[in-house]
Amino acid sequence: MKVTYIESPEGLFHQSPEWELLKQQILAEQTDILVTNEMPFGKWLSAQKIYDHDDAEDSIVAHEHGIEALKSLNIPLVLSSQPVRFEGMLANEAYVLENNNYYFAHQKQYFPEESGFYETTWFQAATAGFNVVRTEKITIGFLLCTELMFNEWAREYRRQGAHLIVAPRATGQSYYNWKIAASMAAIVSGCYVVSSNRVGKFDDDLIFGGKSFAFAPDGILISETTAESPVVSFELDFGKVESQQKEYPCYVKESYVKESYVKET
């Protein structure tokens, strides 16, 4: 099964020359699965410290058009996320387009709050949980950006039978820790782990770093994007997932006492 992942430019819109170029590069791959970056269309909202209703609505509309643009690719599976309205704010909703049908997958649960990423100002989760999506041919788990840092959920996805964990993200120019987190997610789950990122300048203080990547079930880097190659593919081998999930540390039994280790004095 062929999996394609990308780095797409900040401020991408469905009718822009940037989209047309990216679209042609994606179509040339003739892929089975496309993994996009986190909320790939429109400008990055959470660079602003104060929630703005109009900007939120603009992003929702940009993604509504963007989903139609993704459907026009006619790829069997597209894995992405979009902002959706929730209680006067937004939720960051991961979804699967399977044969151009929209299926809810997950909503982001972990939010940073720092320069360039004031996400608790903009987002909250309307739906809790980390549950796999079972498609016709493959089982998928989502870890949206910061969630990749919490490997207990990668392990949980293995328990649910995942073959592939995707981590759409929007991160800056430092990527060292992100690659370590993705490698560990693969090691503890025995799944392929794929992450797509934004690329380009938002302002003088925030530059998205690109550097999307894919890791094999044993935690070894398969490939990564560059400015010259923003669309990259690999072949997913279900046999590798099956065999790796029988290896250490995936098979390790959990048996521990759930109690405080702090002793009273």
N, C-alpha and C positions, 0 to 999 in steps of 0.2 A: 504494500500500500504506500503510495507516494504522498509525502507530507511536505508542504511548502510554507515557509515563513518569511516575513518581510521586515524591513525598516521603512516606515512611511513618514513623509514630511509633516512637521508641525503645520497646523492650519490647513489640512487637506480638505478639499471640497469636491463633491461628486462631479461637477462639470468643469473642473480646472484642468489645465494642461498637465499638471503634476499627476492627477488621477489617471488621465488618458495614457501617460507614459507608464505608470505603475501597472495599470490594467493590462497593457500589451505585454509587459514583462511577466506578469502572473499567468496570462493565457498561454504564453509560450511554454510554460512548464507542463501543461496538460496534467494537472495534479488531481489527486483524490481528496485531499484535505488542505484547506488554507487556514493559517493562523495569523490573525492581524494583531496589531498592538492594542493597548487599552484605549477604549473610546477614540477610534482613529480619525473621526471627522470633526472639523471645526477647530476653534482655538482651544488651548488648554485652560480650563476654567479655574482651577484651584491655585493658580499663581496669584489670584486676588485674595486679599485678607478678608474682604467683606462680600457676603453673598449678594448677587445681583440677579433679580428675577428675570430681567430681559435677556441677560447673557445666558442664563440657564435655559430659557425657552429657545434661544437661537441654537444652542447646542443640541437640544432635543430635535429640532427641525433638521439640523444638519445631519444628524444620525438617521432620521427617518428617510431622508433622501439617500444617505450613504448605504443603508440596508438595501434599498432598491438597486443601487449601483452594484453592490456585492452580489445580489441575485442575478444580475445581468451576466455575471461571469459563468453561470451554470456549472459551478463546481459542486460535486456531490455533498461535501461537508465544508461549511465555513464556520469558524470559531472566533468569536469577537465579543465586545461588550458595548453597551450604550447607556447614556443617562436616562432615567425614567423618573417621573414625578412621584414624590412621596412626602406627604404632610408638610407642604411648604418648602421642602428641600428636594434633594435628588437621591436616588439610589443608583449605584453603578451595577448594572445588570449584565452578567455574562449570558450568552445565548449561542445556540447552534442553529444554523440554517442547514437542514437536511433536505436535499432535493428542493431547495428554495422554500421550504416550510419552516416557520420560526418556532423554536422550542426554548422555553426558559431553562437555564442551566444553574445559575448561582447568583447571589448578590454579595458584593464585597463586604467583608466584616471588619477588616483592620485598616485604620486610616491614620496616616501621619499628619502632623500639624507643624509645619516649618516653612521657611522661605521657599517659595516656588510650589509648595505642596500643602496648602491649607485645606486639606480634604475634610477634616471634621467640620469645617465651616460650611461645606457644600453638600456633604453626603452623609447618609445614614443607611442602615440596612432595613429594608421592609420585610425581608424573609430571611430567617436564620438557617444555618446548616451548611454542611459540605457534603453534597450528594453527587454521585456520578450521573452522567447522562449515558444511557444505553442506546446506541444507534444500531442500525441494521448490521453493521460489520465491526464496530469498535466501541469500546467503553472508555469514556473520557471524564477526567476531573479537571476543574478549573481552580487555579490559585491566582487571583488578580493582583499583580504587582507586589505590594508589600506582603501579601499573604504567602508569597514564596519563602519568606524568612522563617515561617513557622512549620517546620518539617513534620510535626505530628499529623498535619492534615494530608501530607503526601503519603504517609504510612496508612492513614485511614482510607485513602482512595485505593490503596493496594488491597485492603481488606474487602472492599466493595467490588473488586475485580477489574480495576482500571488497567488499560494498556498504555494510555497516553495521558500525561498531565500537561496542560497548557497554561502558560503564565503571561498573558498579555500585560505589557507594562508601559510606563512613561517615566523614564529615569534619566538622570543627567549623564555627565561625561565619565563619571567613575563607575566602572562595571565589575571590578574585581570581586566584591562581595556577592554580587548577583550571580556570577558564574559559580562561585563556591556553593551558594544556596541551591542553585539548580542541580549541581552535581550531587549534593547531599540528598536532595529530593528524589533523584533517580536511584541513588544507592539504597535509601531506606524503603523505597516503594517497588523497585524492580521495573519501573515504567520508563518509557521514553519521556523526556521533559523538554518542552519547546517553549521559547519565549521570544516574542516580537516586541520591538520598541519603537518609539518615536525618534525622529532625528531632526536637528535643525534649531535655529535660534528663535526663542520666544521674545527675549529682551536681553539687555546686557548682563542680567543676573541669572538667567535661566537658559541653558543650551542643552537640548536633548541629545543624548550621545549615540543613538543607534545601537550597534553591536547586539543584534539579535543572535540567538544561538540555539543549538539542539544538542542534547546529551543522550547517550545510549543508556539502557537499563542498568549497566554496570557503573555509571557515573563518568564515563569517558566522553570528552567532547567529540561530537561528530563533525560539526561545521559551524560557521558563523557568517553573518553578513558583513559587508564592507561598503564604503561609499561607491565603489566601482561595481559591486555585486549586491544590490539591496534586496534581491529576491533569490532565495536559496532553497533547495529541496534535498530530501534524502528518502530512502526506502525504509519503511517501518517493517520490522520482522517480528511477527507474533511469536515465533519460536523462541527468540531471544528473551522476550518478556516472560514466557512460560518457564524457561529454564532458570532465568535470573531470580524469579520470585521463589524458587526453591533453595536458593543459596543464602549464605550469611550476608547481611543481617536480616533479610526479609523473613526467613522462617522462624526467627527467634520468638519463643513463647513469652508472653507477658504474664508475670505472676508476682505481684507485689502487694503489700498491705497499704491501703489508702488511709493513712493517718498522719498526723503531724509528727515531724521528727524533732520539734523544739521541745526540750524538756523543761518542765516547771522547776523553778528554784525555790 
